[in-house]
Amino acid sequence: MANALAPREGELLKPTEEVLQDLTEPSNISVHSDEALVGKVKSAIAADDKKRKENEDEPLRRKRDLAPIPRTDLPRQFEVTLWDVLHTLARATTLSWRGAGRGLAEHWGALKYTQALAGKRDSFLGLTDEGHRIADHYKSLQSGELGIGFALTLAEQLLGSRFPDHTVTIVPADTALRAGWALTSKDKGEKVRYRYRPQYFAEIWRPGEPSLVIPLACKGNHSDSATSAEQLASASAHAEAVHIGQWNETPGLLFSTQLPTDGGTMTVHALQAPGSGGRLFPAEVREPNLNASPFQANVMPDIHPPTEGLVAPEPVRGCHVQAKDYAWFQESLAHTTAAGLMAFTGTGHATARHLTDRQGRKRFTGPEHAADMSIQDAAHTLFGNEYVGTDHVFRLNGPRVEAFSGVDAEVFRLLARGNVEEYRALVHAGRHVRPRLTFDKDWGGPVSVHADGSVLALRLLPGQDDEPRPGTAR
């Protein structure tokens, strides 16, 4: 069967070198966050509640007091670079369990979007012809994954500007929560029995201090602003499903990325839910020890509303991180982040040491073979620093290109030994000087280095003819 994503017969493909150059070109996206959006989301919530009542279903619990994000925190026209967004997406999904072949299904999943979007500094990002073809066949997958990439890119920027003296780390929520709760029927333990959860947590931290943790709900669509309002209404239920600290005080960030297929402007619709919770204050039980081995807790499911008088209200479904669990949860977040970084290098055993069994530790301790998964077996010097990781060779418009993902060599050595405390001190100290994003001529392609020490690089393999050619099945 012909490749559904192959170019049309006779279509002229862009030279690979030009594709690689374009990945580091800055462009713009539109950000929509105002009172009008709040009103549309509330209307979508009311419509959903009405429908549930008619079907005799329970109304969903949702984040209350949704509010716009101030322009000072998130400008309504935001400059991004596609290679940075794809790096963010790749890092966010390394522990996602999206396929049996870890190397291809997760490690390199972001690379299928290298030609899906295009724009220039004086224009907005939009879908290319290839982006349209992907949307035709894998609409939900594309909008969902790119929605994650753009939402997390904006969340990091937003929270970094709010907390300039802190480090912001994105943590996959399901993986972190599995260290304490059985989320699905396949997990051992008493089940949460609630399918709504945030997709990610933003951990805002400084070494030796309690973290602030904010649930993030990220969605995407190829439709219109009305669909985004409905997605944000749903996102308000996902973000509400985890309480950290006091009842109804956990802040949240909600995103819906609209990628219209009719040539309209790509827009990220965003709202916030304010709250004084989310802070993992030191408890009387113990201080966190991030170098301790990851611990599989068995926290009782459900969220506990405050007692009113002598009557304790019935708990509601979800996950509740209470004061007695703060130290453990901060450790779990740190280990989950460490596991994601090690998975990004392709190493199995160094990843496994930062996970519990329910988080998937055994999945990373089996035999490592290049035919079905990534292996940490490559090293490169970029910008004068050594990075270790793994690589993958594939064809891009005909010529072969090499993708490399890895982390700073010192970060790798620390996390391979389990020294999470020193790793966090190292990353925090270099959070403003480490990030780089450029077309590196010495490497031969786009290179993105993030504050966490991770790197994603792509280059044309030398000695190849890179002339534009009519499209054929790839």
HELIX and SHEET records of a PDB file:
HELIX    1   1 THR A   16  ASP A   22  1                                   7    
HELIX    2   2 GLU A   35  GLU A   54  1                                  20    
HELIX    3   3 LEU A   82  ALA A   92  1                                  11    
HELIX    4   4 ARG A  102  HIS A  107  3                                   6    
HELIX    5   5 GLY A  109  TYR A  113  5                                   5    
HELIX    6   6 ASP A  129  ARG A  162  1                                  34    
HELIX    7   7 ALA A  173  LEU A  177  1                                   5    
HELIX    8   8 SER A  225  GLU A  240  1                                  16    
HELIX    9   9 ALA A  323  ASP A  325  5                                   3    
HELIX   10  10 TYR A  326  THR A  345  1                                  20    
HELIX   11  11 HIS A  349  ALA A  352  1                                   4    
HELIX   12  12 ARG A  361  PHE A  364  5                                   4    
HELIX   13  13 ALA A  409  ALA A  416  1                                   8    
HELIX   14  14 VAL A  420  ALA A  429  1                                  10    
SHEET    1   A 7 GLN A  77  THR A  81  0                                        
SHEET    2   A 7 PRO A  26  HIS A  32 -1                                        
SHEET    3   A 7 THR A 267  ALA A 273  1                                        
SHEET    4   A 7 GLY A 252  GLN A 258 -1                                        
SHEET    5   A 7 LEU A 212  ASN A 221  1                                        
SHEET    6   A 7 TYR A 200  TRP A 205 -1                                        
SHEET    7   A 7 THR A 167  PRO A 172 -1                                        
SHEET    1   B 2 LEU A 117  ALA A 118  0                                        
SHEET    2   B 2 GLY A 126  LEU A 127 -1                                        
SHEET    1   C 2 VAL A 242  ILE A 244  0                                        
SHEET    2   C 2 CYS A 319  VAL A 321  1                                        
SHEET    1   D 6 ALA A 378  LEU A 382  0                                        
SHEET    2   D 6 ASN A 385  ARG A 395 -1                                        
SHEET    3   D 6 ARG A 400  ASP A 408 -1                                        
SHEET    4   D 6 SER A 454  LEU A 460 -1                                        
SHEET    5   D 6 GLY A 445  VAL A 449 -1                                        
SHEET    6   D 6 ARG A 436  ASP A 440 -1                                        
END                                                                             
